Amino acid sequence: MTRQSVVITGGGQGIGRAAALHFAERGWDCVLVGRTADKLEAVAVEVADRGGTAHVIPLDVTDLHAVASLRTRITRADCLINSAGESLIKPISDTTPDDWERILNTNLRAPYFVIQALLPALLESDNPSVLNIGSKTTFGGYPEVSAYTASKTGLLGLTRALAAELRPQGVRVVLLAPGPADTPMRWAATPDYDPKLLVQPNTIAEALFWLATLPHTVTTSEFLLQSTWFES
């Protein structure tokens, strides 16, 4: 019997790492994609400690030539998790064109072309899914995160469009939109954030696994996950 496999961008830390460990504990093989080889290798060791196997592919998802190479490097996948992302907390008055390009390239353009590259591999699965990591900011207005919100709202639109486009081919495309998560990216952006408002990466990983293992006969387009302490 063929073991199921998950490809995770941003697999070296945060949500990506938690997802890799959660899937590995349930018998899935992992392909970890990210910019920092050392972080990916460290997660691969953790995966092995849990009885799983992990293949590491160091690359920058904003490098479209490198992303295109995934088409030949990965020939089968049951699930793709687009976890690589970047945050930006700045008022519009201070946001530069470079800021805008970086956030849009990482959070919107990269997932699009990763999906494009891995679609043939996903079509080899009996129950393929694409799980995009969105954000609670998409569903409300928050100050000083306009570029980030634009990128994640674009990802929601992309998810909905691809869900309709790929459903006839049996591919489930879902956006999981967590509230603020307890990740290195969150603490780097807001070191004084109230910890009780944060969603734990393990909780997000559980939700991702549930979405990846839904029967092929059902689907959903977006899924919001937040701390019970979060009121607005």
Number of C-alpha atoms within 10 A of each C-alpha: 3 5 8 18 22 26 29 25 28 26 33 28 22 20 28 28 26 22 27 31 25 21 23 25 16 13 15 22 24 26 22 27 27 23 18 16 16 13 18 26 19 13 23 26 14 18 23 15 13 16 15 20 19 24 14 21 20 21 20 19 26 21 13 16 11 14 21 17 14 19 18 11 12 15 14 20 25 24 29 26 28 27 26 26 22 16 18 18 15 16 12 12 7 10 16 11 8 9 15 16 14 18 21 23 20 19 30 25 20 22 29 17 18 23 22 14 20 25 20 16 21 26 19 13 17 12 20 24 28 27 24 28 26 29 26 20 20 18 12 9 11 12 11 16 17 19 22 25 26 18 25 27 20 18 24 24 12 19 24 17 13 19 22 14 14 15 13 9 10 18 25 28 28 27 28 23 22 23 20 20 23 19 16 13 17 16 13 10 13 11 11 8 13 8 13 12 17 20 21 21 20 17 17 24 20 15 17 24 17 11 22 25 13 14 10 15 8 7 17 14 17 17 17 14 17 20 15 10 10 12 7 5
